[in-house]
Amino acid sequence: MSDSERVIVKIGLDDTDHPEGGCTTYDLNELSRLLTHNIDSAEEIERRLVRLWPFAERRTRGNAALCLLISINPKDIGTLHEILQHWIPEPDYSEIRNASRPAIVVGLGNAPASWYWETVRGYVLLDDRLSSIEASDYRVISRSNSPHGAIGASAAVAWPASDFTWELVAWRHPDRVGSPRVVDAELIESLSVRHPGTFANRDPTTGRCLIAPRTPCPVLYGIRGLSQSSITAAHNDLQASDSIEQSFEFGIHRTNQCSDDHLDYIFVGTVTSEPVIGPGGHVSMTAISGGKNESLVAFKEGGHVNSEVRTMHVGDIISWVGLRSPSGSIHLERVCLVDPVPIIKNRPICCGSSMKSEGKRSLLRCPKCETKRERSWVSMPLRNAGVWAEPPPSHRRHIAKPLSEGLPYVAPLATGFAPSPPK
């Protein structure tokens, strides 16, 4: 059969898992095997893993949807739809928080790009998305009256895949799911050195392994990298070791991880309030940008971002990126001091303490040695400006673009001046 006699079908899948278990990547793997084994003309082209808006109400920790690209003879599309209709799981009606409402979105050609951008940057109403899908050449397959999975599934088929990385997901043998994973920490520690095309394998600030999940799901580990060859080589390296559990199967996914697609601007503004340290070590302050006074929050887990915000002063010009939460505050993901306001002290130090004033327009006196001197202005050393701060790897969003680890920094649409991160 010639290529001209084939078409490419995009199959989006989401909400087959829940916070307490399951894995949509595993389900997509099962679906791909089912289709290629039962339809002679069906050939898998690619799998895509798409991270979406981190504040979505119905989400697991990574909040990902999947897309499977299948090359097929047009005469077999009816059979493909029949298989999908019989395969789609039943909704979970248990008391589990955010119980699954699985859905497939399937069709040919390019889906509206708005499905992706709306879903990666904000809240989407189910009825609005279902209406949009119904008006398109795509269709929804689900057994639920409220197929929430259609939101993520439609975003996955609409992802333009213009800025991407890769992830190899290895799954455990079904008999081992729920038991402790065997993943040697020392081997993971050296993985980035042995395979420099991979990244986010370990958090150097805590020593925590980042490739193995801590939930009772079927995933053994996920290796992220800049190319398919780099993650495949790293996987083969791990599987050759006796200190790593043997995987049952694995799949390679093109992903929007490290794309910053969830962010639409770099903001530049002036700090209007001193930082306030709240419960748990979280820090908040306000800054004005574009005539609007914004509430900025840096969580304790943000590491360098939290530390940098604590040093801010009223009048500092800063740049930041972050997500607006449902409460209206901005949760900072990166921050940079652009132009610090001078911090002035008018009492020099003598004998380890500040000199005291003897009155208006009078000399300053040391309370210990009684030395006197003219009143003078002493400024603090300039603070480090022009350097971006970001969270440690273990507390960085999957979709956030790191400033380090060899990944390029591509700024979103900027409003005004924003400094470039260091090389």
N, C-alpha and C positions, 0 to 999 in steps of 0.2 A: 504494500500500500504506500503510495507516495505521500509526502508531507502535505501536498495540496489537498489531499482527501481527508485530512485530519483536522480536528479543532481542539482548542485548549479550554478545558472546563476548570473554573475556579470554585473550590468547595471550602467555604468558611465554616468553622466549628468553634463553639464556645459554650461555657457553663455546663460542662459534663462533670466538673469537679466541685469541691466545696472546701471551706477552710480546714475541715478535719480530715480530708483525704481525697483520693482520686487524683488523676492527672490528665489534662486534655491532650498533652503531647503523646501519651501512651494510647489514648483512645484514637487519635488521628493515625497512629502507626497501625493499629488494628484495622481501621477503616481502609487505609491504603492497601493493606494486604488482601482484604476482602474484595476490593474492587479489581485489583490486578489479577487475582486468582479466578475471579468469576466472569470477567469480561476479557475476551481474548485480545481485543484491540487496545485495552487500557494500559497506558504506561505512565508511571510517575515521573514528573519533570522536576518538581521542587516542593519543599515544605517551607512555610513561613511562620515565624513566631512573632507576634505583634503585641508589644506592651502598650497599655492604654492609660487613660486618665487616673492618676493615683488616688483621687478622692472618690471614685465611683462607689456608690453605696453597696452594690452587689459585686464583691471582688474577693479574690484570694490575695495572698501577699504580693505576688508578682503581677497580678491582674493582666494576664496574657490571653490572647485569642489566637487561633491557628488557621492557616489556609493551606490547602493541598491543591497543587496544579497537576492536572491529569491530561495527557494527550489521548484522544479517543476518536474512533470513527463516528461520524454524526449519526449513523443508523443505530448506534448502541447507547445514545443518550437516554432514551426511554428506559432501557434496562438499568442504567446507572441511577436514574431517579427512583426506580422501584426498589433497588437495593438500599439506597439512602433512606427511603421511607420506612423500610422494615428494620433498618439497623439503628436509627436514632433512638437513644435510650429514653425510657420513661422518666417523667419528672420525679424528683425526690420530694415526697410530701411529709417527710419526717420533721421533727422539731429542730433539726440542725439549723444554725444561723445561716442565712443565705443559702438554703437548700437549692440544689441545682434545678434549672429550667433549661435543659439542653435545646439547642437549635442549630440547624444547618442553613446557610445561605449559599445558593448555588446558581451559576449562570455562566454565560460566555461573554467575552470582551471585557472592556474596561468598566468597572463600576464607578459611580460618582465619587470623585476624590473627597467631596465634602463629608461622606460617611466616615472617612478616616480622620480628617482634621477635626471635625466636631467631637469625635469620640476620644481622641488623644488629648484634647485641650479643655474639655468641659463635660458637663452633665447632659445626657441625652434622654429624652422621654421615649419610652418604648412605643407608644402609639404613633408618635411622629416618625420614628424610624420605620415602623411597619408600613405606614402609609407611603413613605418614600420608596421602600423596596417594592411594594405592590405596583407602583407607577413605573418601575424600571423593568429591565429584561431579566432580572434576577427573581428568585422565588425562595420562600422560607419553608423549611421542612421541620416540623416539630410535633410532639404529642401533647404539648402544653397549651392551655388557653392564654398563658402569659409567657411567651417564649423569650425571656430576657436574654438568652444567649444570642438572639438575632442581632442585638446591638453590637457585641464584640465580633461576631462572625461577619457581619457586613463591613465593619471597619477593616477586618483582616483581608477580605477580598479587594478592598478599595485602596490598600496601602500602595503607594507608588514605588516603593523599594528603591528610591534614588540615593539614600544615605543609609548604609547598612553595615552590620557586622555578621558574624556567624556563631551559632551555638550547636555543639554536639551534645545531645541528651542521651545518656545511657540508662537503661532500665534494669531493674532487679528481676531475678527469677520470681515468678508469682508466689512460690512457696516461702520466700524470704521477706516479702513485704510485711512491714510491721516490726520486724526484728532489728536489732542494732546494725547499722551499716559498718562495714569493714573498709575504712578509707584511711590509709596511713598519713598522718599529719606531716611527718618529715619529708615524705615523697612529694606531697603537694607543695611544701615550702620551696622546693627546688624546681617545680614544674615550669615556672616562668623563665628561669635561667636556662633550662634545657630546651624550652620551646618558646623563644621570645615573641613569636607571633600570637601567643595566647595572652590573656590579661584577666585581672580580677579573680585569680586563683586563691589568693590568701590576703588577709588584711595584715600588713606589716605592723600596724600600731597595736594590734591585739593578739596576733598569731592565729586568729580564727580562720579555719578553712571555709572558703566561700563557694566551693563547687558542689558540696553535698548538702542537700536540704535537711532540715531538722523535723520535718513532718512525716507521718506514716504513709507517704505516697510511694508509687512504684519507681520513682526516679532514684538511681544510684548516684549520679553526679551529672553536672552540666558544665562543659568546657567552652568558654567564650574565646573567640579569636578573630583575627583580621582576615583569615583565609580558610577555606575548607581543608587545605593540606595541613595547615598548622594544627588545627584541632584534631584532625584524624591521626596525625603523628603523635600528639600528646595522649590521645586515647589508647593507641596501640602500646605506647610506653607504659602507661598505667596498667593495662591488662597483662603485660608481660611480667608484672611484679607479683610475688606471692603475698605481699602485704596489702593488696587491693582486692576487694571482692570482685568476682567475675560477673560481668554484665550479661544479661539475658539477650538483649538486642540494643541497637542504638540507631538514632536518626539524626540527620544534619539539617539545620534550619537556617535560612536567611532571616535576620532579625532587624528590628529598628532599635535595638539596644545601643546605647551610647550615641544616639542621634540628636538629643535635645528637642525632639519634635513636640514635646509637651509644652515647650516654652515659646512664646511669641515675641518677647522683647528683652533687651538689656535696658534696665532703667538707670538713669542718673538723677541724683537728687541731693538735697541738703538735709542733714540731720537736724531735727527740731526738738528733740527731747533726749535727756540723758538715759542711757540704758538702765533698765530695771530688771534685776535678777529675781525671778519668781520661783515657785515651788519646783523642786526637782532640778534646779540649775538652769532652767530655760530663761532666755534673755529676750526682752522686747524693747522696742524704741519706736519712734516715729520719724519719718523723713518726708519732705515735700518734693514731689516730682510732677511736672506738667500742671502745676497749680492745685494738685490734690495731695492732702496729707495722708500718707499711708502708714498703716501699722505693720511693722516688720517683726517677725519672730524667728529666733535662732534656737533650736532645741539643743539640749545638753549633748545628745548623741551626734550633733553636727560637728563636734571636735573643733577644728581650726575656725570654722565659721562662727561658732559660739564664742570662742576666745577673742576673735577679731572684733565682734560686735561689742564685747565688754569694754574695749578700748576706745570706742567712739565717743565724740563730744559734740555738743550742739555747735553747728556751723561747719562741721566736716562735710565735704562733698564726697559722696560715695557712689559706687555703681553696684548693682545687684541683679541677680536673676532668681526667680522663685515662682511658686504656684500660689494663686489666690485660693484660700480655703473657703468652704461654704460660709464661714463666719465673716468673711471679708478681709481678714488679715492675710498677709503674704508670708508663707513659710519659705524662708531663705534656703537656697541651694548653693549659691556662691555669693561672695561679697568681696568688694575691693575698695580700699581707701584711695580715692583719687587725689584729693587736695585737702590735707589736714589743716584745721584751724590752729594757729599758734597757741600753745598752752603757756600762759605767763604766770610766774610767781613773783610777787613783789617783796618777798622777804628771803634773803639769802640764808644759807645754812652756816652755823658756827657752833663748834663743840658738839656736833651731832644733832642739833635742833635748830628750829627757825628762830631768827632774830626777832625781837619784839619792837613794836613801835612805841615811842615815847610821846606820841601825840601827833596831831596834824602838822605836816610840814616839818617835823622834827627828825632827829637822827634815829637810826635803828640801833638797838642795844642787845648784846648777847646776855641772856639771863644767867649764864654760868660764869663766864670770864669777864663780864662787864665791858667787853670791847664794843666800841661805837663806830658806826660808819654811815656814810651818806645813803639815803634811801635810793635803791636802784632796782632795775627790772631784770629778772633772771628768767629766761625762757627754757622750757623743757627741750631735750633733744628732739629733732624731727622724727616723727614716726614713719614706719616703713610704708611708703605709698606705691601704688601701681602694681601690687602683687595680689593676685586672686587667692582667696581661701575657699576650700571645698571640704566636704565631710570625708571621714575615713571610708575606705572601700566597703566595709561591712554595713555602713549606714548611708550609702549612696543609692539613689534610685537606679533600677536596671536601665532605664531609658536616659539617664543623665550622662552627658559626655564628660569624661574625666579630663583634667588638665594635664595629666601625666601618663605614664605607662605607654608612651609611644603613640597615643591616639591624637589625631589632629583636632584642634579646637576651631569649630566653625560657629561664629557668633550668630545668634538670631538677629532679626531686624532690629537695629539699634535706634534709640531715640536720643540724639545728641552724642557727645563724646563718651567713649568707653575705652579704657586702657586695654591693650592686648595682654593676654597672659604671658608669663615668661616662657622662653624656649626651653 
